[in-house]
Amino acid sequence: MNDRLKLKNYERPKLEMPNGEKNLLLHSCCAPCSGEIIEGLAASDIKTTVFFYNPNIHPIDEYEIRKEENRRFCDQVEFNCIDGDYDKENWFERIKGLEDEPERGERCTKCFDMRFERSALFASENGFNTYATTLGISRWKDMDQINNSGHRAASRHENITYWDFNWRKLGGSSRMIEISKREHFYQQEYCGCVYSLRDTNIWRRKNNKDRIIRGIKFY
């Protein structure tokens, strides 16, 4: 196994996809969440194409930073990285009326639905039978909420399976941080959308913390 696919005192178990598949479309939200998952897939000889489709990310310069960090890591492990459309107008239309929903609320469900529907469609149109997402590795997210959206999007296509593997297992969330530090990934300080940026800054102000300054913090 390549040294870069091993971490200190940790030997990766082989991952096995549903139905014996060996070809995966992986929806990626960002490089920090993707690092541990991508390394596990590479170590398991699962042919993976990474799909970066996140029109929720605001503003455009934040989107570009996160996208390029994702692409940089994919290039290192020789995974193909597809840049999905930044169709933010469709995203704003999709979540209209939910602007004041809290994190993990209905706005997030609509956001996941949109991103996974496009991922499942891309999979169906490009010869993939299985897709997954990196979103669930973060302990800030509701895994049931993510997986429900993932399965819902897959059910729109006869040939598509959503792989709901628990990427947090066996210390995955901890290694996510370890890899992020090793790779000096960009460290975003809010989920991505304009409303999470707003709410995070409101919380910071109430707790006497500085406002987020985007684009400068790295692990």
N, C-alpha and C positions, 0 to 999 in steps of 0.2 A: 504494500500500500504506500502511495506517495506520502512523504513526510508531512506535507501541508494538509493532508486529510486526517492527521492524527493530532490529538491534544494530549498534554501531559497526563500520564496515568489513566488513559482512557482508550479502549479499543472498541471501535464502532461495530455494533451488530449489523448484520445485513438486513436491509429493508426489503420487504416483499409487497409488491403492489397487488391490488385485487385482481382476481381472475388470471393470475400469472402474467399480467402485462409487463412490458419492459420499456414502454414509451410513454412519457408523461408531459402534459402541459401544466406548468406551474405558474399560477398567478402570483406575482410578487408585489408586495406593497412598498418595500424598501430594502436596502442592503442589510441593515442590522437584523431585521427579522428573517432575512433569506439566508444569511451566512451559514448557520448551523444546518439548516434544511438542505441547502445546495451541497454542502460537503458530505452529508449523509447519503444523499442520492448518488453523488459521484462515486463514493466509496462502495456503493451497492451496485454499480454498473447499470444504473437506470438511465436510459437515454432521456435527457430532459431539455425541453425548450421553455425558457422563462418568458412570461407574458407580462409586461409592465403596462397595466391599464388602470389608471387612478386619476380620473378627471376631477375628483374631489379635492385634490391638493391645491392649495392657494397660498400665495399667488404663483404666477408662471415661473418666476425665478426659483422659488422653492421647489416647484415641480421638476425643473431642469436639474437642480443639484441632486435630488433624490434619484432621478432617473439615471444620471451619469454615474453615481456611486454604484447603483445596481448593475449597470453595464460594465463598469470597471471590474467588478468581482466576477461576473459571468465570463469575461474575457480571460481571467486568470485560470478558471477551471475548464475553459473551452466549452461552455454552454452557449447555445444560440440565445440571444435576447431580442425579443420582439417589442417594439415601441408601439403601444396602442394609441388611439387617438386621444387628444386632450380636448374632448368635447364638453367643456365646462358648462356651456349653455344648457345642454341636455341634463346635466347633473343638477343645476339649479332648478330647472323645471321639475325634475323628479322629486325633489325634496321641498318644493314650495308648500308653505304652511307649517313646516316642521322646524323652522329656524330656531325656535326656543326650546326644542326637545333637549333633554340632558344626554350626555354620553351614555351609550348602551341603550338608548331609547329608540323610538320609531324612526327617527332620522337616520340612525346608523343602519337599521334594518334595510331601509330603502337604498342606502348607499351600497351596502353589500349586495343587495339584489341586482342593482345596475351593473356593478363590476363583475359579478359572477355570471350574469346572463350573457355579457359580452365574451367572457372567457369561455363559457360552454359553447357559444356559437362559433367562436374561433376554433375551438377543438373539433367540433363537428364538421366544419368546413375544410379542415386541414389534416384530416386523417388520424386524429387522436381519439382514443376510446375513453381516456381517463384524464381528469384534471384535478388539481388540488390548489390550495392557497397557503401562503405563508402567514396569513393574518392571525391564525390561532395560536402561534407560539408565544405571543405576548400575553402576559398575565393581566394586562390592562383590559383585555378584550373578553367578551362573553363567548366562550367556545360554542355553547349550544346555539346562540344567536347566529354565529358565523356558519356553523354546519347546517342549520336549518335553511339558510339562504343558499348554501352550496348545493344541497340536495334539491331544493326547489328549482334552481336554475338547470340542473342536470335533467330533471324530469321533463323539461321542454323538448328534449331530444332523445329519440329512441335508442341511439347508440352510445350515449355518454354516461359514464359513471363518475360520481364525485367521490374522491378518496378522502375520507374524514379521519385520517391518521392523527393521533394525538402527539404533535411534535414536542410537547412539553415533557414527554416521558423520559425517564432515565437521565434527568438533568439537562434536558434540551434548552430550557430557558436560561440556565446559568451559562452554558456553553455559548449561547447566543451573545451574551455580554463579553465573554472571553474572546470570541472571534472578532467581535466589533472592536475591541481594544487592540488586538493583534493587527487588524487591517486598518486601524485608524479611520473607521467609517465616520461619515457625517452624522452628528447626533442631533436629530430633530427633537424639539422640545414640546411639540403638540402633535396631535393625531394627524392633522393634514388640512382639514377644511377651514374655511374662514370662521365658522362658528366655534370650532374647537380652539382656534387661535384667540378669538374673542373671550371665550369662557376661561381659558387658561390664564390670560392676562388679568381678567377680573379676579380670579382666585389669587393670583400673585399680588395684586394691589391690596387685597384684603389682608394678606399675610405679610405685608411689608417686604415683598420681594421685588426685584427689578423686573421690568417687562422683558419679554422675549426679544432678543436681537437675532434675527435669522441669518443663517449662512456662515457663522463664524465658529461654531462649537463642533469639535471632533473628539472621538473617544481617544 
